[in-house]
Amino acid sequence: MTYIKKLILFSTLFSTVFISLQACAQDKSKRPSPPATVTTTTNSGVTIQIDYSQPAIKGRTIGIDIAPFGAIWRTGANEATVFQVNKDVMIDGKALKAGKYSLYSIPGANGWTIILNKSWNQWGTIYNQKDDVMRIQVKPMQHALTERMTFTINKSGEVALLWGNIQVGFMVK
């Protein structure tokens, strides 16, 4: 291989690596599903924080086109949704130690399973059931249309996921 061919090959390889690194370092707010964070300190002094990415409905149907019913869903987009509490808590009557957890779910027409998993620092599509620390069953309710998936936390400790015309929630005490 001639010197010029080697130089062209090296330049092409270097450019590809550089462009790839730049894409990884992109501004996350420019993603189709931008990042969001909600943090609330409850009346009982528990600080709850949820870091997630906000997928949009974009004319799709929850349970069919997006977040399929009966299947594990990363409950957001991009990196795993992170649920964090600063104290030991009870969630719908089940004990949870203070710390960070990934939040997954199994959506359903008549009920959702909310899953807290100990592997929180990962891409959202990486899921291992053996790392689950808690599963709770919640009932979906009708809600005003919310285009981008949104979490809310009120002072009483109620956490709600709002998306499309669905609301699912649980209590943190």
C-alpha positions in Angstrom: 0.0 0.0 0.0 1.4 3.4 -1.0 2.0 6.2 1.5 -0.9 8.2 0.0 -3.3 5.3 0.3 -2.2 4.8 4.0 -2.6 8.5 4.7 -6.1 8.6 3.1 -7.1 5.4 5.1 -5.8 6.9 8.3 -7.5 10.2 7.7 -10.8 8.5 7.0 -10.5 6.3 10.1 -9.6 9.3 12.3 -12.5 11.4 10.9 -14.9 8.6 11.6 -13.8 8.2 15.2 -13.8 12.0 15.7 -17.4 12.3 14.4 -18.6 9.4 16.5 -17.1 11.0 19.6 -18.8 14.3 18.8 -22.1 12.6 18.4 -21.8 10.9 21.8 -21.0 14.3 23.4 -24.1 15.9 21.9 -26.4 18.2 23.8 -29.0 15.9 25.2 -31.6 18.6 25.1 -31.5 18.3 21.3 -32.6 14.7 21.4 -36.1 13.7 20.1 -36.8 12.6 23.7 -35.2 15.3 25.8 -34.1 14.7 29.4 -36.1 15.9 32.3 -35.8 15.8 36.1 -38.4 16.2 38.8 -37.4 16.6 42.5 -39.7 17.1 45.5 -39.2 16.9 49.2 -42.3 15.4 50.7 -44.1 16.6 53.8 -42.4 13.7 55.7 -38.9 14.9 54.6 -38.2 12.3 51.9 -36.5 13.8 48.8 -37.7 12.0 45.7 -35.9 12.6 42.4 -36.7 11.1 39.0 -34.3 11.6 36.0 -35.8 10.5 32.7 -36.1 11.2 29.0 -39.5 12.3 27.6 -40.7 10.3 24.6 -43.6 11.9 22.7 -46.8 10.2 21.5 -46.5 11.6 17.9 -49.8 10.1 16.9 -48.9 6.6 18.2 -51.0 4.5 20.5 -49.7 3.5 23.9 -49.8 -0.3 24.3 -49.6 -0.9 20.6 -47.2 1.3 18.7 -45.2 2.4 21.8 -44.7 0.9 25.3 -46.4 -2.3 24.2 -48.9 -3.9 26.7 -47.5 -7.0 28.4 -43.8 -6.2 27.7 -41.0 -4.7 29.7 -40.6 -1.1 28.9 -37.8 1.3 30.0 -40.4 3.9 31.1 -38.9 6.7 29.1 -36.3 6.8 26.4 -32.5 6.8 26.0 -30.7 6.0 29.4 -32.6 4.1 32.0 -35.1 6.3 34.1 -33.5 6.8 37.5 -35.7 6.9 40.7 -33.9 8.1 43.8 -34.9 8.5 47.4 -32.7 10.0 50.2 -34.2 7.9 53.0 -35.6 4.4 53.5 -39.3 4.5 52.4 -42.4 2.5 51.9 -43.8 2.3 48.4 -47.4 1.2 48.3 -46.7 -0.7 51.6 -43.3 -2.3 50.4 -40.0 -1.3 52.0 -37.3 0.3 49.8 -33.8 1.3 51.0 -32.5 4.8 50.3 -30.6 5.0 47.0 -30.8 5.1 43.2 -32.8 2.6 41.1 -33.8 2.3 37.5 -37.5 2.4 36.9 -39.1 0.0 34.3 -42.7 -0.9 33.8 -44.9 -3.5 32.2 -47.8 -1.4 30.8 -51.3 -3.0 30.5 -54.8 -2.0 29.6 -56.1 -2.8 33.1 -52.9 -2.6 35.2 -49.3 -1.6 35.1 -46.4 -3.2 36.9 -43.9 -0.7 38.2 -40.4 -2.1 38.6 -37.5 -0.7 40.6 -34.2 -2.3 39.6 -30.8 -2.0 41.3 -28.9 -1.4 38.0 -29.6 2.3 37.5 -26.5 3.6 35.6 -27.2 2.0 32.2 -28.8 2.4 28.9 -32.6 2.0 29.2 -32.9 -1.1 27.0 -30.6 -3.1 29.3 -32.8 -4.9 31.8 -32.1 -7.9 33.9 -35.0 -9.2 36.1 -32.6 -10.7 38.7 -31.7 -7.1 39.6 -35.3 -6.2 40.5 -35.7 -5.0 44.1 -39.4 -4.2 43.9 -42.5 -4.7 41.7 -45.8 -3.1 42.4 -49.2 -3.2 40.6 -50.9 0.0 39.8 -54.2 0.9 38.0 -54.1 3.2 35.0 -56.6 6.1 35.1 -57.8 8.5 32.4 -56.0 11.8 32.3 -56.0 14.9 30.1 -53.8 14.4 27.0 -50.1 14.7 27.7 -47.9 14.6 24.6 -44.6 14.1 26.3 -44.2 11.5 29.0 -44.0 13.4 32.3 -43.5 12.5 36.0 -45.0 14.5 38.8 -44.4 14.2 42.5 -46.6 16.0 45.1 -45.8 16.9 48.7 -47.8 13.9 50.0 -45.4 11.5 48.2 -47.7 10.6 45.3 -45.6 9.9 42.2 -47.5 10.0 38.8 -46.5 9.1 35.3 -48.6 11.1 32.8 -48.6 10.1 29.1 -51.1 10.2 26.4 -54.4 10.0 28.2 -53.1 7.7 30.9 -52.0 8.3 34.5 -50.4 5.7 36.7 -49.0 6.4 40.1 -47.8 5.1 43.5 -47.3 6.5 47.0 -43.9 7.0 48.6 -44.0 7.3 52.4 
